[in-house]
Amino acid sequence: MMVRFLFSILNKLIGDDEMMALLLTQRVILDKLNFEDVPEVLKPQVYEHLEDSGVAFLAGDYGNSM
């Protein structure tokens, strides 16, 4: 809930989904946010960044369901 609120505010201020995806990827990597809490719209981008960083396992079985 809080993540969605912050996402909506930052998205309006920044307006760039890629930057939001990078921010959320870092929060997932730092264990400040669970991948399940990432907004559905950004999950593919965040998953791609996790894959590129070699930590796709943090997304659980998301990659297997694609």
C-alpha positions, 0 to 999 in steps of 0.5 A: 500500500505504501509502495503504491502511494510512493510509486504514484507520487514519484511517477508523477514527479519523475514521470520515468518508469525506467528510473522507478524500475531501477529504484525498486530493483535496488530496494529489492536487492537491499531487502527493503522491498519484496518483489511481490510488492512491486507494482504489476506494471513495473515487474517485468522491468524490475525482473530484467534488472534483477536478472542483469544483476545476477540476483533473479532468484529474489523474484521467486518464481516470477521468471518461471511464470513468464 
